[in-house]
Amino acid sequence: MPPINKSTNVEAKEYFHSTLNVPLANAGYYVIPPFLSMEILKKESAYDSELFLNGSLNKFGEVFGADVALFTIINKWDKSALASKIYVEVEYILKSISTNEIIYQRKGNITYDTSIASSGGGLAGALVSMAASAINTAATNYMVVARAANSYTFKDIPSGKYSPDYGTDGDLPAGLKDFSVRLNSNYK
């Protein structure tokens, strides 16, 4: 499902929707390509996920042949050039198509650090580093931030039926339901 965007960043919905499929496919789930699903949902006037979050999802099973639907709620997407950070708060809800039961839910506060580290140079070096970090924050590709947030969130999701690990990872520990994490460009 296209993300529900409650943030002030109008493009956050597209960033998240276009980057959700890779970590789920890598975990062994069959994922309908985001642009195809978005086109079908727009054509059927079903683009606003808010309309379906608490309603019946049976029609999605009929149309897409899906077992589950993923709802993503973006509560915050702010950047601070002075702090050299991008702050994202997002909630992930995986619901059964047939029962509407929530089968996976996570809420994350993700801080993406865009600072550029430098050493030495005294006050002038610190000012140059601060300016470079502010420019880096302003120029950061939001797709990278969305990709990192989604990869981190789904890193320990149980393996899907298309994974060789399907059915064997039930005893592995899962992450916290509510989490806070600091990521940077080194996280893939």
N, C-alpha and C positions, 0 to 999 in steps of 0.2 A: 504494500500500500504506500502511496506517496506520504512522506512525513507530514505531521501536523506541526506547523511553524507558529510558535507563540513568541518568537524572538523578534527583535527589531531589524534583523538582517533579512531582507526580503528574498535573497537568493539562497538562504540556508536550506530550504526545502529541496532544491535541485542538487546542491552539493551532496547532501546526505543520500538522497534517492539514488543518485548515480554511483555511489560508492558502497552501498549495502550488499550488493550481490557477491562481490569477490570473497570476503571472509566466510560467508555462508556456503558458497560453492566449494571453497577449499575445505570446509568442514564436512563435506559429503552431502549437502542438500541440493536438490534440483531447484534452481531459482529462475523464475521467468525474467528475461532481460528487462531492466528498468525502463528503457525507452519504449519497448513494445508494450509493456503493461501500462505505462503512463498514457500512451496513445489510445489504447483500448478504453481505459477508464475515462479519459477526456471525451471520447466519442460517445460513451454511454452516460455522460453526465455524472460520473461516479468518482471524480477526481479529488473531492474533498473527503479525506479519511475520517474527519470529525463526524460525518454522518453515519459511519459504520462502526465506530469504536465500541459502542454499547448496543448495537443492533445485531440482527441475524446476519451471518456470513455465508449461509447456504448457497446463495447465488454465485459466490466466488468459486465455490467448489464445482458448481455446474459449468461455469464459463471457462475457468482456468484449469480445472482438474486438481486443484490444490487441496492439501490436507490442513495447512496452517496459513495464517496471514500475519505478517509482521507490521505492527504499528510503531512508528517512531514519533515521539513528541519532543520537539526542540524547544526547550523553555528559555534558553539564553544562548546568545552568540554575540559576544562583545569583544572588542579589541582595545587594548591600551598601548599606544605607541610608546608612552613614557615608561611604562612597566615592561615593555617588550613581551607582552603576553596576549594570547587570545583565550577567552574564557567561554567554554561551551558546557551547557547543562542539557542532557538529553536522556529521555526515558525510552526503553525498548520493551515492547509487549508482544509476545508471540501467542496468538490465540488459535485454538482448534476451530476449524471451519464447521465441523459437524456439531460440536457441543458448546461453542463460544467460551469454553474454559480457557483461562490463562495458563499456559504451560511453561512459560519462561518470561521473567520480568527482571529488568535491571534498570537502575538509574545512576547515571554517572555525572560527576563534576570533573570536567577535563580542563586542565590548564596547559595550553600549548605554548612553550617557551620559545620565543624567536630571537632571544638575545645573542649577540655576537661577543664571544669572549676574547679579550685581549689582555696582554700583560705589559706592565711597564708604561712609561711615558708620562707618569705623574698626572697632574691635573689635565693637561692637554690631551694625553692619551685616554683618560677617563671620558672626557668630552667627546672625543672622536668615537670611542666605543659606544657611548650613549646615542650619538647621532646615527651611527651605523645600525645599531639595534632598532632604533625608531624607524629608519628607512626599511629595514628588513621586515619589521612587523607590518608596515603599510603595504609592502610588496608581496607578502606571503600569499601563496596560492591556497585558497580555502579548500580546494579539493584535497590537498595534502593533509590539512587538519581533519577534515571529515573522514578521510581514509584511515588516518592514525586512530581516531576515536572509535571507529567501527571495528578495526582490527583488534584493538585492545579489548573492547567490550566482548567480542565473540571468540576470544582466544581459547576459552575453556568451555564453550558450548558443547554439549554431548554430540558425538559424531552422528551424522546423518546416514541414511541407509545406503548412500553411494560411496561411503568411506570404507576402506579396509578395516578400520577400527570400530565399525558399527557393532554395538552390543557388547564390546569388550572394555569400554571406558567408564562403566557405571560406578566403579569404586574410586575414580579419581576425584580429588577435591575440586570444588567449584569456587569461584571468586565470590566476593561479597555482593549481595543484592543491591546495596547502595554503596558506591565507591567514589573516591576522589583520587585523581592521579595527575601527575605532571609529566607531560610528554614533550619531546622536541624532535627536530628533524632527523635524529638518529633512530627513532622508533619507526619501524616499517610494518 
